[in-house]
């Protein structure tokens, strides 16, 4: 156990991380070829660039692309939930968290990273400014779980304006009052990632390899074993 983060919070952080990995592995198990929307134009353009030659190569690309895309989004939610473990007040509507420190109220929107598009950034601005109207003496805060002040995007800077921004190590110290919180959470994440196995004894990579083998066999059944026939069917005659 780590010394600086309270034990009960550390346990919940580990639970958030293991739940994330469990959900990702389960999502991999549920992937089916029927759910995969294959774009023949895209495949035609990139298969040589990515040295895809066999059914297994295409299956690996399809599975990894699908998993990696959903994993980034899902982990953002996990980071937000970890950060909320340090904030014990009920948040206002459309906000992530609320803290009362030394008699001062902080209303927070927490995102995983420091770069967002105009739609997201304007929504953050609107919600935080509204929190100031609801609680005039409060401090609205835009918290970003990783990055640095230098890495905050221009769109976020534009819409955040004078709103307090807290990024990366500074953010974790702000919510936890522990200068080493960032490093402690990284250590916990590394430990969970090294040791986690699901109920079937598989890591995420092992589950993905099993799914890739399954998808490769299904592609062969649907589009042919002979490679010339296979690629013609995939690229030219899929639809």
MOQUICOR-V635650 format. One line per field, one symbol per residue. phi: phi as a letter, one per 30 degrees, with the letter a starting at -180 (. if undefined). A space follows every 10 residues. Layout:
# MOQUICOR-V635650
phi = ???
This chain:
# MOQUICOR-V635650
phi = .ddddeeddd dddddddddd dddddddddd dbddddcccd dddddcdddc hdbbeddddd dddddddddd dddddedddd dddddccccd ddeicdabbb bhiccccccc bdbcbbdddd ddddeddddd ddddbeddcd bccbdbjbed cdddddeddd hdddcbbied dddddcibdc eedddedddd ddddcdbddc icdddddddd dddddedddd ddbjddddde dddddcbdc
